[in-house]
Each structure stands twice: as structure tokens, then as C-alpha cells.
Amino acid sequence: MQVKLTARHFDLTPEIRAKAEEEIEGLTRFHENIISAELILDVERHRRLAEIRVKVSRDTLTGTGDSDDMYKSISLAVDKMKAQLKKHKEKLKEKDVGAITGVAESLTRPSTNPDEVDV
């Protein structure tokens, strides 16, 4: 997984970088197929903003966090991303199960055509 960190309007400290990388690496527990993650950290007056964009197969998910502490903002954004990754993974599972079930039903469904004879 590629990780990109961007700091806007402030200098990124090694402590914040380490916290951010640790949180982002933890996302792999919720979805195995993460291609890349981008974390944008921004400071606006008294607000600390964190936005995380995660690219998974064919989709890009976004989570944001906003508070007066950068560490808390990062945690909020990552928590939102965890929820989105769980939901995305469940949708993929449902889609796969639905496709498999649809094929199985079409194979086991009895013929409704009176001209066909079961052998």
C-alpha cells in the first residue's frame, strides 16, 4: 500500500507523521485490497482538519475529521474510514454471494417449458 502525507499551513512533526502512518497501516485489518492511502492535514485558525482518501479496487473512499487537536482529527478521520471500509467489504461479499446464488438457482430451477423432458 502506498501512503502519502500532505501538511498544509503547518510543519509536519515526526510525532504526527508516526501517528498518521500507524493509523493508516491499521486500516489493512478492515480491507485487504487497499491500493493507496492519502492523508491531508490542514490547519485553519483554531481548527485542525484531517482528510483521508483510500483507493480500493474501482472505488475511492473519503473520511474527514475536524477538531482542535491534530491527533484527535486523525483518529476521527481514520474511524470514519474504518466504517466505510467495513461497509464496502460487506457490499462486495453480498455482491459475490448474490452472483453465486443466482447461478446456483438457475442451475437447480426446474424447467417450466412443457416441451422439455427431464431425463
Backbone as CSV, one residue per row, in Angstrom:
resi,resn,N_x,N_y,N_z,CA_x,CA_y,CA_z,C_x,C_y,C_z
1,MET,0.841,-1.168,0.000,0.000,0.000,0.000,0.890,1.236,0.000
2,GLN,0.567,2.165,-0.879,1.298,3.430,-0.925,0.634,4.415,0.037
3,VAL,1.434,5.118,0.810,0.929,6.100,1.763,1.524,7.454,1.419
4,LYS,0.650,8.454,1.317,1.106,9.816,1.030,0.558,10.742,2.111
5,LEU,1.425,11.533,2.718,1.031,12.509,3.741,1.271,13.914,3.210
6,THR,0.294,14.791,3.407,0.412,16.182,2.996,0.038,17.072,4.174
7,ALA,0.872,18.049,4.475,0.602,19.009,5.544,0.419,20.384,4.914
8,ARG,-0.691,21.011,5.222,-0.976,22.344,4.692,-0.978,23.358,5.831
9,HIS,-0.271,24.431,5.642,-0.246,25.576,6.555,0.407,25.281,7.903
10,PHE,1.190,24.217,7.988,1.972,23.950,9.196,3.081,22.959,8.852
11,ASP,4.059,22.861,9.731,5.162,21.921,9.535,4.796,20.586,10.174
12,LEU,4.940,19.516,9.427,4.618,18.179,9.905,5.727,17.686,10.833
13,THR,5.371,17.399,12.074,6.356,16.918,13.041,6.524,15.403,12.898
14,PRO,7.655,14.877,13.324,7.864,13.422,13.259,6.837,12.639,14.089
15,GLU,6.375,13.227,15.197,5.394,12.554,16.043,4.051,12.415,15.326
16,ILE,3.624,13.481,14.663,2.360,13.435,13.916,2.494,12.475,12.738
17,ARG,3.627,12.504,12.064,3.856,11.589,10.937,3.782,10.129,11.410
18,ALA,4.417,9.815,12.528,4.415,8.451,13.048,3.002,8.008,13.419
19,LYS,2.255,8.897,14.082,0.867,8.588,14.463,0.021,8.328,13.220
20,ALA,0.158,9.173,12.214,-0.627,9.046,10.991,-0.306,7.742,10.262
21,GLU,0.971,7.424,10.135,1.365,6.199,9.444,0.886,4.964,10.199
22,GLU,0.947,5.013,11.519,0.480,3.897,12.335,-1.024,3.675,12.144
23,GLU,-1.786,4.761,12.159,-3.241,4.665,11.983,-3.589,4.139,10.590
24,ILE,-2.888,4.625,9.575,-3.174,4.205,8.203,-2.828,2.734,8.009
25,GLU,-1.712,2.280,8.561,-1.348,0.866,8.441,-2.384,-0.029,9.105
26,GLY,-3.052,0.468,10.131,-4.092,-0.304,10.809,-5.332,-0.539,9.957
27,LEU,-5.497,0.223,8.894,-6.665,0.060,8.029,-6.647,-1.258,7.266
28,THR,-5.482,-1.858,7.113,-5.399,-3.106,6.356,-6.118,-4.255,7.065
29,ARG,-6.420,-4.109,8.349,-7.192,-5.132,9.056,-8.638,-5.165,8.570
30,PHE,-9.123,-4.051,8.045,-10.520,-3.944,7.657,-10.756,-4.219,6.183
31,HIS,-9.719,-4.122,5.372,-9.837,-4.398,3.943,-8.448,-4.755,3.428
32,GLU,-8.331,-5.901,2.781,-7.014,-6.386,2.360,-6.524,-5.715,1.081
33,ASN,-7.429,-5.248,0.245,-7.066,-4.782,-1.090,-6.964,-3.260,-1.192
34,ILE,-6.345,-2.625,-0.221,-6.135,-1.184,-0.279,-4.935,-0.915,-1.184
35,ILE,-5.153,-0.102,-2.202,-4.096,0.210,-3.160,-3.232,1.347,-2.646
36,SER,-3.888,2.439,-2.221,-3.135,3.587,-1.715,-3.982,4.359,-0.715
37,ALA,-3.290,5.145,0.103,-3.953,5.997,1.086,-3.268,7.356,1.082
38,GLU,-4.080,8.401,1.106,-3.554,9.764,1.137,-4.180,10.484,2.317
39,LEU,-3.345,11.052,3.167,-3.809,11.789,4.335,-3.416,13.247,4.164
40,ILE,-4.411,14.118,4.197,-4.182,15.560,4.062,-4.497,16.197,5.410
41,LEU,-3.502,16.843,5.993,-3.646,17.518,7.277,-3.604,19.017,7.038
42,ASP,-4.553,19.729,7.628,-4.679,21.160,7.372,-4.970,21.887,8.677
43,VAL,-4.464,23.106,8.776,-4.717,23.953,9.934,-5.400,25.225,9.448
44,GLU,-6.563,25.529,10.035,-7.289,26.763,9.751,-7.615,27.424,11.086
45,ARG,-6.937,28.462,11.410,-7.082,29.165,12.687,-7.015,28.193,13.856
46,HIS,-8.160,27.896,14.489,-8.161,27.007,15.651,-8.645,25.605,15.300
47,ARG,-8.893,25.359,14.046,-9.385,24.048,13.599,-8.230,23.227,13.048
48,ARG,-8.251,21.959,13.351,-7.293,21.008,12.803,-8.099,20.004,11.982
49,LEU,-7.818,19.949,10.693,-8.576,19.106,9.780,-7.713,17.950,9.287
50,ALA,-8.324,16.790,9.184,-7.658,15.618,8.615,-8.617,14.990,7.614
51,GLU,-8.119,14.747,6.416,-8.915,14.098,5.381,-8.113,12.918,4.858
52,ILE,-8.744,11.763,4.825,-8.066,10.574,4.332,-8.831,10.039,3.129
53,ARG,-8.078,9.738,2.077,-8.636,9.156,0.856,-7.967,7.804,0.651
54,VAL,-8.781,6.781,0.554,-8.275,5.428,0.375,-8.792,4.890,-0.949
55,LYS,-7.870,4.411,-1.759,-8.248,3.833,-3.048,-8.258,2.319,-2.912
56,VAL,-9.428,1.749,-3.177,-9.590,0.301,-3.249,-10.049,-0.014,-4.657
57,SER,-10.114,-1.261,-5.004,-10.437,-1.629,-6.387,-11.684,-0.897,-6.880
58,ARG,-11.516,-0.080,-7.888,-12.564,0.681,-8.577,-13.238,1.770,-7.749
59,ASP,-12.885,1.967,-6.501,-13.532,2.967,-5.661,-12.500,3.778,-4.884
60,THR,-12.882,5.008,-4.570,-12.089,5.855,-3.683,-12.997,6.281,-2.544
61,LEU,-12.595,5.983,-1.323,-13.372,6.306,-0.131,-12.712,7.484,0.577
62,THR,-13.533,8.352,1.168,-13.027,9.549,1.830,-13.625,9.667,3.225
63,GLY,-12.771,10.001,4.189,-13.215,10.259,5.554,-12.543,11.514,6.076
64,THR,-13.280,12.307,6.851,-12.732,13.554,7.379,-12.888,13.616,8.897
65,GLY,-11.982,14.345,9.512,-12.044,14.593,10.943,-11.724,16.045,11.212
66,ASP,-12.421,16.629,12.172,-12.281,18.057,12.461,-12.356,18.250,13.973
67,SER,-11.295,18.802,14.555,-11.297,19.098,15.985,-10.249,20.171,16.269
68,ASP,-9.988,20.410,17.538,-8.978,21.403,17.899,-7.604,20.764,18.146
69,ASP,-7.514,19.429,18.000,-6.268,18.693,18.195,-6.001,17.831,16.964
70,MET,-4.800,17.904,16.407,-4.492,17.181,15.181,-4.564,15.667,15.381
71,TYR,-4.099,15.170,16.524,-4.146,13.733,16.785,-5.595,13.236,16.811
72,LYS,-6.455,14.018,17.439,-7.870,13.651,17.511,-8.509,13.695,16.118
73,SER,-8.149,14.678,15.322,-8.668,14.787,13.953,-8.262,13.581,13.115
74,ILE,-7.020,13.158,13.263,-6.542,11.981,12.536,-7.339,10.753,12.964
75,SER,-7.526,10.591,14.267,-8.280,9.443,14.771,-9.721,9.451,14.275
76,LEU,-10.360,10.626,14.257,-11.735,10.725,13.763,-11.829,10.340,12.291
77,ALA,-10.902,10.832,11.497,-10.911,10.522,10.065,-10.680,9.027,9.834
78,VAL,-9.764,8.438,10.581,-9.475,7.013,10.413,-10.656,6.166,10.881
79,ASP,-11.324,6.572,11.961,-12.510,5.841,12.426,-13.613,5.852,11.370
80,LYS,-13.810,6.985,10.735,-14.804,7.063,9.667,-14.401,6.171,8.495
81,MET,-13.113,6.138,8.204,-12.635,5.308,7.105,-12.811,3.830,7.428
82,LYS,-12.583,3.436,8.678,-12.781,2.046,9.073,-14.219,1.620,8.819
83,ALA,-15.172,2.477,9.197,-16.581,2.167,8.980,-16.889,2.031,7.491
84,GLN,-16.325,2.912,6.682,-16.570,2.844,5.240,-15.945,1.596,4.630
85,LEU,-14.759,1.225,5.086,-14.113,0.026,4.562,-14.903,-1.230,4.931
86,LYS,-15.431,-1.280,6.161,-16.262,-2.412,6.564,-17.491,-2.514,5.678
87,LYS,-18.147,-1.374,5.469,-19.358,-1.344,4.646,-19.045,-1.747,3.200
88,HIS,-17.947,-1.244,2.672,-17.550,-1.572,1.304,-17.264,-3.064,1.167
89,LYS,-16.590,-3.637,2.159,-16.264,-5.061,2.121,-17.541,-5.903,2.194
90,GLU,-18.500,-5.497,3.029,-19.772,-6.218,3.123,-20.533,-6.160,1.801
91,LYS,-20.508,-5.009,1.146,-21.170,-4.886,-0.156,-20.539,-5.828,-1.171
92,LEU,-19.226,-5.927,-1.158,-18.544,-6.838,-2.076,-18.921,-8.288,-1.793
93,LYS,-19.010,-8.648,-0.492,-19.391,-10.007,-0.130,-20.818,-10.304,-0.592
94,GLU,-21.745,-9.354,-0.351,-23.136,-9.542,-0.762,-23.233,-9.681,-2.271
95,LYS,-22.463,-8.896,-2.980,-22.472,-8.951,-4.431,-21.975,-10.312,-4.913
96,ASP,-20.900,-10.818,-4.314,-20.361,-12.123,-4.680,-21.336,-13.243,-4.334
97,VAL,-21.936,-13.199,-3.151,-22.885,-14.221,-2.730,-24.120,-14.177,-3.628
98,GLY,-24.568,-12.970,-3.974,-25.722,-12.834,-4.854,-25.463,-13.422,-6.222
99,ALA,-24.286,-13.215,-6.741,-23.941,-13.756,-8.058,-23.863,-15.274,-8.011
100,ILE,-23.273,-15.804,-6.962,-23.161,-17.255,-6.820,-24.543,-17.862,-6.616
101,THR,-25.379,-17.250,-5.787,-26.720,-17.748,-5.535,-27.559,-17.713,-6.805
102,GLY,-27.434,-16.651,-7.575,-28.185,-16.533,-8.827,-27.821,-17.631,-9.804
103,VAL,-26.555,-17.976,-9.907,-26.108,-19.047,-10.799,-26.612,-20.390,-10.290
104,ALA,-26.523,-20.603,-8.977,-26.970,-21.871,-8.401,-28.469,-22.054,-8.589
105,GLU,-29.260,-21.005,-8.413,-30.702,-21.096,-8.593,-31.055,-21.402,-10.036
106,SER,-30.342,-20.799,-10.980,-30.642,-21.050,-12.380,-30.295,-22.487,-12.764
107,LEU,-29.320,-23.085,-12.097,-28.955,-24.467,-12.392,-29.915,-25.464,-11.765
108,THR,-30.484,-25.137,-10.607,-31.364,-26.075,-9.898,-32.839,-25.841,-10.184
109,ARG,-33.182,-24.761,-10.836,-34.579,-24.439,-11.106,-35.141,-25.445,-12.118
110,PRO,-36.331,-26.029,-11.847,-36.935,-26.954,-12.795,-37.417,-26.216,-14.028
111,SER,-37.420,-26.894,-15.110,-37.826,-26.309,-16.379,-39.326,-26.072,-16.381
112,THR,-39.745,-24.931,-16.893,-41.183,-24.620,-16.984,-41.703,-24.831,-18.389
113,ASN,-40.842,-25.210,-19.299,-41.249,-25.463,-20.680,-41.825,-26.867,-20.791
114,PRO,-43.101,-27.036,-21.198,-43.704,-28.365,-21.253,-43.123,-29.256,-22.334
115,ASP,-42.414,-28.687,-23.309,-41.836,-29.483,-24.374,-40.552,-30.184,-23.949
116,GLU,-39.910,-29.683,-22.865,-38.677,-30.293,-22.396,-39.006,-31.480,-21.500
117,VAL,-38.228,-32.529,-21.659,-38.439,-33.749,-20.871,-37.228,-33.937,-19.967
118,ASP,-37.490,-34.202,-18.674,-36.397,-34.484,-17.753,-35.914,-35.898,-17.969
119,VAL,-34.623,-36.073,-17.997,-34.052,-37.393,-18.219,-33.528,-37.949,-16.940
